[in-house]
Amino acid sequence: MFARWASEASYRRSQRATGVPVRPTPIARGLTLRVLDAGDDAAERQRVAQHLVDELSREAGLPPCQVVVPDRPQVHRHDGRRLQSKTYGYYTYRVDAQGGVAWARIRIYHRTAIQQRVISSKVFLNTLLHEWLHHYDFHGLRLPRSYHTAGFFARLRGLADALEVGFVMPPDPDVSPARPSEGPEPVG
């Protein structure tokens, strides 16, 4: 019974936390643009992404987090006719005997699941920010689980906007696009 209550409380905390997790520095903004310009080389993407994650983590007061970008296709499930699911990347961590973070890791697959093409820079950056936000949830908000709540996605959108790359995020389904008489058309 306690575990269920704790889980529900954690979910509600994630849902309520909608603010930007960190105020990015100009260095973080520059590194974000470098991630977008890193090209198709997995090692270069990993190097620049590591610098960005280091900067975001430092500014948020989080433990270090290693970025790994294997030049492999996304893990996926296929039923013989259609792609059923795919994994863009994931976040994992381990605690040491004292309860501190022994290590934390973001892994992003560099190639698409079926055609094995290099993922686009926007998808790469979106995945990197998404997985870093899981790191923030565990070690900044100290949530026992990192749920994909509306609050999580509000934090993710806020982070992308603060990094001045909100265009990497899919459109927010809760915000209707501006009509021509109401203002400018939304950008991509």
DABEL-V372401 format. One record per residue. N is the residue number from 0. RES is the residue in three letters. PSI is psi as a letter, one per 20 degrees, with the letter a starting at -180 (none if undefined). Layout:
n | res | psi
N | RES | PSI
N | RES | PSI
//
This chain:
n | res | psi
0 | MET | g
1 | PHE | g
2 | ALA | g
3 | ARG | g
4 | TRP | g
5 | ALA | g
6 | SER | g
7 | GLU | h
8 | ALA | g
9 | SER | g
10 | TYR | g
11 | ARG | h
12 | ARG | g
13 | SER | g
14 | GLN | h
15 | ARG | h
16 | ALA | n
17 | THR | i
18 | GLY | r
19 | VAL | p
20 | PRO | h
21 | VAL | q
22 | ARG | o
23 | PRO | q
24 | THR | r
25 | PRO | h
26 | ILE | g
27 | ALA | g
28 | ARG | g
29 | GLY | g
30 | LEU | h
31 | THR | g
32 | LEU | h
33 | ARG | h
34 | VAL | g
35 | LEU | h
36 | ASP | j
37 | ALA | i
38 | GLY | a
39 | ASP | j
40 | ASP | p
41 | ALA | g
42 | ALA | g
43 | GLU | g
44 | ARG | g
45 | GLN | g
46 | ARG | g
47 | VAL | g
48 | ALA | h
49 | GLN | g
50 | HIS | g
51 | LEU | g
52 | VAL | h
53 | ASP | g
54 | GLU | g
55 | LEU | g
56 | SER | g
57 | ARG | g
58 | GLU | h
59 | ALA | i
60 | GLY | k
61 | LEU | q
62 | PRO | r
63 | PRO | q
64 | CYS | p
65 | GLN | q
66 | VAL | p
67 | VAL | p
68 | VAL | n
69 | PRO | q
70 | ASP | m
71 | ARG | q
72 | PRO | q
73 | GLN | q
74 | VAL | p
75 | HIS | r
76 | ARG | p
77 | HIS | p
78 | ASP | j
79 | GLY | h
80 | ARG | h
81 | ARG | q
82 | LEU | p
83 | GLN | h
84 | SER | q
85 | LYS | q
86 | THR | o
87 | TYR | g
88 | GLY | r
89 | TYR | r
90 | TYR | p
91 | THR | q
92 | TYR | r
93 | ARG | q
94 | VAL | q
95 | ASP | a
96 | ALA | h
97 | GLN | j
98 | GLY | j
99 | GLY | r
100 | VAL | o
101 | ALA | g
102 | TRP | q
103 | ALA | q
104 | ARG | p
105 | ILE | p
106 | ARG | p
107 | ILE | p
108 | TYR | p
109 | HIS | i
110 | ARG | q
111 | THR | q
112 | ALA | g
113 | ILE | g
114 | GLN | i
115 | GLN | k
116 | ARG | q
117 | VAL | p
118 | ILE | q
119 | SER | q
120 | SER | h
121 | LYS | g
122 | VAL | g
123 | PHE | g
124 | LEU | g
125 | ASN | g
126 | THR | g
127 | LEU | g
128 | LEU | h
129 | HIS | g
130 | GLU | h
131 | TRP | h
132 | LEU | h
133 | HIS | g
134 | HIS | g
135 | TYR | g
136 | ASP | g
137 | PHE | g
138 | HIS | i
139 | GLY | g
140 | LEU | i
141 | ARG | l
142 | LEU | q
143 | PRO | h
144 | ARG | q
145 | SER | o
146 | TYR | q
147 | HIS | m
148 | THR | r
149 | ALA | h
150 | GLY | g
151 | PHE | g
152 | PHE | h
153 | ALA | g
154 | ARG | g
155 | LEU | g
156 | ARG | g
157 | GLY | g
158 | LEU | g
159 | ALA | g
160 | ASP | g
161 | ALA | h
162 | LEU | i
163 | GLU | k
164 | VAL | k
165 | GLY | h
166 | PHE | i
167 | VAL | i
168 | MET | q
169 | PRO | q
170 | PRO | q
171 | ASP | o
172 | PRO | i
173 | ASP | i
174 | VAL | o
175 | SER | q
176 | PRO | q
177 | ALA | q
178 | ARG | q
179 | PRO | h
180 | SER | i
181 | GLU | i
182 | GLY | a
183 | PRO | q
184 | GLU | q
185 | PRO | q
186 | VAL | p
187 | GLY | none
//
